[in-house]
Amino acid sequence: MWQEVRSELHPQGLEIVTVALDVEGADAARQFIEAAKPEHPSLIDQAHVLDELFGVVNVPNSVWIDETGTLVRPAEPAHPPRSPIMEQLGSIDLSTLPPDLADVLGEAKKIRSESEPYMHALRDWVARGAESPYALSPDEVVARSHPRPLDVAAAAAHFELGQHLHRAGSIEGAQAHFRQAHRGQPDNWTYKRQAWNFVSPVVQGPNDVYDSCWIDDVKKVGAENYYPALEMEPRRPR
């Protein structure tokens, strides 16, 4: 996926850094990183620092940083042009699956992926740099960045405490803080999916630990709203 993008655009000066968000660290993400055979840096963020620093609330998300270290696009959905997982998902006959799993995959198929406009904008930025109409000014970056009110800051603190307690083996204590994180920032899917995955791996289905699960929350907001629509209209000429 991202390795193909890197192979195309690295000769023009782009470097890609992929980051897996997973409290369990290297052991959980290693198989996926090794299968991708990346030539770019592939990191693991056990503490979900990207959530806090860049406002990441779902994956895949990306931020664009130019050669001066300046953020020129804040966190937004980022889908590569080819996804083996989605290609495989599209070929599955849902009628052959157990009803619960068919329900999950049926909703997943409805999720919006806007890879074409994203890749068009990325290629334009790589070719034109600061002259690209897709490279935002500092004021525009700030305007598009997620705000961090007290509830969101408290949710981050609860999630951090939950991570610490989970690694220390205090599972019930971790779950209490994860629940508080979910309530404080209900649109943060990375917080939810991390906790759900501990009690219902992969499917993240109904459980008696948390107030919700993946399939219920996706149906609540609508699969088409799982990712916000990309704001990829060209900005003013530079």
Secondary structure as the mmCIF struct_conf table of DSSP 4:
data_model
#
loop_
_struct_conf.conf_type_id
_struct_conf.id
_struct_conf.beg_label_comp_id
_struct_conf.beg_label_asym_id
_struct_conf.beg_label_seq_id
_struct_conf.end_label_comp_id
_struct_conf.end_label_asym_id
_struct_conf.end_label_seq_id
HELX_RH_AL_P HELX_RH_AL_P1 TRP A 2 LEU A 9
HELX_RH_3T_P HELX_RH_3T_P1 HIS A 10 GLN A 12
TURN_TY1_P TURN_TY1_P1 GLY A 13 GLY A 13
STRN STRN1 THR A 18 LEU A 21
TURN_TY1_P TURN_TY1_P2 VAL A 23 GLY A 25
HELX_RH_AL_P HELX_RH_AL_P2 ALA A 26 ALA A 36
BEND BEND1 GLU A 39 HIS A 40
STRN STRN2 SER A 42 ASP A 45
TURN_TY1_P TURN_TY1_P3 GLN A 46 ALA A 47
HELX_RH_AL_P HELX_RH_AL_P3 VAL A 49 PHE A 54
BEND BEND2 ASN A 58 PRO A 60
STRN STRN3 ASN A 61 ILE A 65
TURN_TY1_P TURN_TY1_P4 GLU A 67 THR A 68
BEND BEND3 GLY A 69 GLY A 69
STRN STRN4 LEU A 71 PRO A 77
BEND BEND4 PRO A 81 PRO A 81
HELX_RH_AL_P HELX_RH_AL_P4 PRO A 84 GLY A 90
TURN_TY1_P TURN_TY1_P5 SER A 91 SER A 91
HELX_RH_3T_P HELX_RH_3T_P2 LEU A 94 THR A 96
BEND BEND5 LEU A 97 LEU A 97
HELX_RH_AL_P HELX_RH_AL_P5 PRO A 99 LYS A 110
BEND BEND6 ILE A 111 ILE A 111
HELX_RH_AL_P HELX_RH_AL_P6 SER A 115 ARG A 128
HELX_RH_3T_P HELX_RH_3T_P3 GLY A 129 GLU A 131
BEND BEND7 SER A 132 SER A 132
TURN_TY1_P TURN_TY1_P6 PRO A 133 TYR A 134
BEND BEND8 ALA A 135 ALA A 135
HELX_LH_PP_P HELX_LH_PP_P1 LEU A 136 SER A 137
HELX_RH_AL_P HELX_RH_AL_P7 PRO A 138 ARG A 144
BEND BEND9 SER A 145 SER A 145
HELX_LH_PP_P HELX_LH_PP_P2 HIS A 146 PRO A 147
HELX_RH_AL_P HELX_RH_AL_P8 LEU A 150 ARG A 167
TURN_TY1_P TURN_TY1_P7 ALA A 168 GLY A 169
HELX_RH_AL_P HELX_RH_AL_P9 ILE A 171 GLY A 184
TURN_TY1_P TURN_TY1_P8 PRO A 186 ASP A 187
HELX_RH_AL_P HELX_RH_AL_P10 TRP A 189 VAL A 199
BEND BEND10 SER A 200 SER A 200
TURN_TY1_P TURN_TY1_P9 PRO A 201 VAL A 203
BEND BEND11 ASP A 208 ASP A 211
HELX_RH_AL_P HELX_RH_AL_P11 TRP A 214 VAL A 221
HELX_RH_3T_P HELX_RH_3T_P4 ALA A 223 ASN A 225
BEND BEND12 TYR A 226 TYR A 227
HELX_LH_PP_P HELX_LH_PP_P3 PRO A 228 LEU A 230
BEND BEND13 GLU A 233 GLU A 233
#
